[in-house]
Amino acid sequence: MARIVSLGSAMQDIYLVDHDDLRPTEIGGGAIFGKVLVGSEIDIDKLYYKVGGGGINSAITFVRCGHESILMSNVARDAAGEAIFRVLDKEGIDSSYIDYNTTKPTGSSVVLLDSKSGERAVLAHHGASEKFNNLSSDDLDLIQPDWLYATTLYGDMETYLKFFEKAHEIGAKIMLNPGKKELEENKKLIGLLEDVDVLLVDKTEASKIVPGTILTELLYHLNNYVPTVIITDGPMGGIAGNRETGEVYRFGIYEDVKIKDKTGAGDAFGSGFLAKFAEGKSFRQSLIFGSANSTAVVKKIGANSGILDGTEELHPMLIQKI
C-alpha cells in the first residue's frame, strides 16, 4: 500500500440526459446539440447528481485499490460541498487537507449528455476550484506521501511549482496529468517536467508540448524530459515508454464497449495506472489496469461511477512491446 496525494479539483456534476433532443449535429469539423434552441423548453429524460473533478476522481481510484488516499482541493460550505464530503467519507478518503473557500461556491458543471451516442457538452463553473494558491505545499511534510498525483489546476503554474519542489525535497514521486490551461503555458510546463516521474497526456496535448505528429516521435521527445511517459490516442489506444527500463509499449483499447459517458476517462486511466505502479506491479500490468479502469468508467454515467477496485480478473488486451 502506498500513500498517495491527489491534487486537483472536486466538483459537483449535474447530468441532463436525453435520447433525442441532445442528438449531435455535425458542423464543419465539430458538432452541436442541434435541437437546443434559444427560447425553447426541452424535456430531459433523466437527471443525475454526481461528483467529479480530477482530484476526487483519482482519489477514488487510489482508495478503492487499497492505497491511503489523501485529497487536496478547495470546496465551499454549500450543498455541493456537502455532497462531495459525503462521497469522501463513504469512500474512506482523507479530507483533512481540503480548504474551504469563503468567497466562491463549490465548483459545479452541467453535463448535457446524449444517451444514444454518449456524446456530451460540459458547462463548467470552477468556483472554489478555480485557484489553488491557498493550498500549502508544506502540508506534504506532514503527510509524507509516496506519490503526488497532480491533475489540472487550471493554469496555476506557481502552485504546481511549489508542490513539485516540496515533493522532490521529501522524496515523493510525481505523476502529472495536465489540462488545457497548463498546455497554454508551454515553456513553464516544460520547466516543471524535470521534477515529474510519470507524465500522462493525449496525442493532441503531447503535440502542444513537443514537436512531432506520430506517437513514437512524440514519445521520444517527451522521454527526454520525463522518465515515464504515457500518450493516449482515443479509440486507437496509445503508446507508453519507460526510459529507465527501456520498455516501450503500443497498446489498443481494453475492450470495445458502448460508451455511455466519456467524462473522467482520462482520470481513470492515469489513476488506474498509478494505483498498480505504486503497488509494485510491472509497467505492462499497470498500463493494462489503467486501460481497464478507463473502460469501466465510460460504461457508466458519472466520472467515477465505474471505477474498479483492483481485485477484478482482467482479460488479455492488445499490448505489444516495441
N, C-alpha and C positions, 0 to 999 in steps of 0.2 A: 504494500500500500504506500502511495506517495501523498505528500501534502501539496495540493495544487491551488493556487490563487487564480481566479478568473477576474480579469479587469475589463469592464465594459458596461454596456447599458442593460437596464432592467426596465421593461415597459409593459403596458397592458395592450393587448391586441384584440380589437373588436372585428370579428369576421361577419361580413354581409355576403351570404352565399345564395346564388341563384342559378337556374339551369338554362334560362333563355335570354333574359333582359341584359345580362352582362356578357353576352357572347362577343368575343373579339372580332373586329372587322379590320382586315389588313389595309394599311395605307402606306404606300411607299415601302420603306424598309422596316416599318413597325406596324403597330395595330392599336386600335382604340376600342373601348367598350361602346359600341355604336348606338345602343338604344337609350343611353343615359343622356337625355336632352335637357337643356336649361328650361326650368319651369315644369318639368314632368314629375310625376309621382310613380315610383317603381315599387311593386310589391316583391319583397325579398322572401325567398323560400325558407331560409334558416339563418339564425343569429347565434354566434358563439362568442363567449368572453374567454380569452386565453391570456397567458403571459408570454413574453418573448424578449428579444434583445440578446446580443451576442454574449454578454456576461452571464445572464441567467441560463441561456441555452447550454452553454459549455459547462457551467457548474452542475447542471442536472446530469449530464453525461458522466462527469467525474464521480459524483457521489453514487450514482446507480452502479458504476463499475467498481465500487468498493474503496475509492480513494477518500481522503479527507479533503473536502471541497469547501473553499472559502470564497465568497463573492465580495468584491469591492466595487461599489456602484453608488448612484445617487437616486433617491426617491423623495417624495413629499409625503406629508401626513394627510393623505386623502384616500378616497375609496380605492383608487388604482394601486396606491402604495400598500394598502392593507391586503389587497388581492395577491400582490407579489410576495408579501411576508407569509401569507397562508401557504403558498406553494413552497417557499423556502423551508418553512417549519415542517411541512409534510414530507419533503424530500430528505431533510436532515442536513441542509446546507448551512454552514456557519455564516450568519448575517451580522456578526459583531462589528464589521468594518464598513457597513453601509452608512452613508451620511444622509441626513435629512436636509433637503433644500427648503428654505422658508420663503423663497420669492417666486418659485416656479412650480407648476404641478408635475406630478409624475409623468414621464413620457408615455405617450399613447399613439397608437396607429389604428387606422381603419383599413381593413383589407377587403377590397372588392374582389370576390372570387367566383369565377365561372366553374360550376361543378362538372360541366361536361368536358372541358378541355384542361382544367387545372390551372389556366392562366389567371393572373391576378394583377391588380394595381394597388399600391400602398400609399395611403395618405398619412404622413407621419408628422407628429409634433413631438420633438425630442424632449422638451421641457427640462426637467431636472437632469436629464442625461445629455444635455447639450454641451456642458463643460464639465471637466473632471479635475480642474486645478485645485479644488478644495480638498481632494483626497491626498493623504500623506504617504509618501513612499517610505517614511521612517517606520510605518506600521509593519513593513516587511521584516524589520529587525525583531519584532515581537513574534510574528508568525513563523519565521524561518521556513519558508516553503522550499520544496524541492524544485518546483516549476512555477513560472509565471506565464499564464496563458492570456495574451493581450489581444482583444478584438478591437474593432474600430472605436476611436474616441472622437470621431467627427472632426478630425484635423487638429486636435490638441497635441501638437508635437512636443511641447515643453513637458507635458505630463508624462508622455512616453519616455522622454529623455531621463527625467527624474527617477522613474520606476526602473528603467533598464539599468541605469548606473547603480542604483541600490541593489538590484537583483544580482548584478555582476559582482558587486562588493561582497555580498554574503554568500556567493557561490551557488545561487539558484539559476537554473537554466530557463531559457525564454523561448516560447513559441509565439509567433506573431501572425495574425490574420487581419491585415489592414483593410480599410474600406476606401470608398471613393474619395473622401476628403484628404486622406493621407496620401493617396496616389497623385493628388494635385500638387503635393509638396515633394516633388521627386528628389531634389537634392538633399533635403532634410531627412527623407525616408532612407535614402542610401546611406547617409551618415549614421543612422540608427542601426543599420543591419550588422555592423561589426560586433554588436553585443548579442545578436539573435542566433539561437541554435537551430531552430526549425522555422521555416517560412512557408506559409500556405497562401497561394494566390490562384486565380483562374488565368486562362491564357490571355485574355484581354488585359487583365491587370498586370501580368508579367511584362507584356509588351510596352506598358507605360513606364516601367522601371528601367528596363534594359533594352537594347536593340535586338531585333530578331522577329521572325514571323512563324517559324516552326518550333514545335515543342522542344526538340533536342537542342536547338540553338538557344532558346530562352533559358533552358535548364543549365546549360553550360555557363552562360553569363551570370546567372543568379548564384550558382555554386561558387563563383569567385568571391562572393560576399558572405554567403551563409552555408554552413556545413551540410545542412539537410534542407532540401527544397522539394515541395510538392506543388505541381501545377495541374489543376483540373481543367477539363475541356468538355463539360456538359455530358451529353449522351455518348461522346467519343471516349470517355474515361479520363485518362490523364497520364502524366509521367512524374516520376519521383527519383531523386538522386541523393545518395548519402556519400559525401566526399570522403569521410573518414574511413568507411569500409569499402569504398569503390563500387557499391551496389547502385545500379540504375534499373528501374522497373517501368515498363509500359503496361498500363492496366486499362481494362474496359470497365463497364458498369457492373455492379454486383448482380443485378437482376433487372430484367425488363418488366416493369410494373406499370400499372395505370397510375399516373401522378394525380393525387388529389390536391396537393398544396406544396409548392416549392419553397415556401418560407422556412428558413432555418436549415436548409440542406447543407450549405457550406459550413455552418457552425457544427452540424452533426458530424460531418466528415473530419474536420480538424480536431474536434474534441475527442471523437472516437479513436482517431489515430493516436493522439497523445495518451488517452486512457490506457491503451495497450503498451505503447512505447515506454511510458513511465513505469509500467509494471514489469518491464524487462523482456517483453516479447520482441521477436525479431522485427526488423524493418518491414519485411514482406507481410508478416502476420498483422502488424499494426495497420498497414495500408488496406488490407482486406477488411478488417473490422471497421475502419473509418468509412469505407465504401458501403458496407452492410448497414452501418448506423444511419448514413445519409439516405439510403434506400428505404429503411424502415420509417424515417421521418416523412418522406414525401408521400407515403401511402396513407397518411392520416392528416386531418385538418389541425393545424397548430404547429408552431415552430419547434416544439419539443414533445409533442404527444406520443410519438412513436419511438422515442429514444430507447435503445437496448440497455440491458444490464450487464452484458459481458459474459453471461453464462450460456448464451444460445449456441447451439451447434450450427456452425456456418457451413454452407455448401461450397464447393470449389467455384472460382470465378476466373475469368481470363486475366492473367497477370504473367508477364514474361520478363525475365532478366535479360538486359541487353548490354 
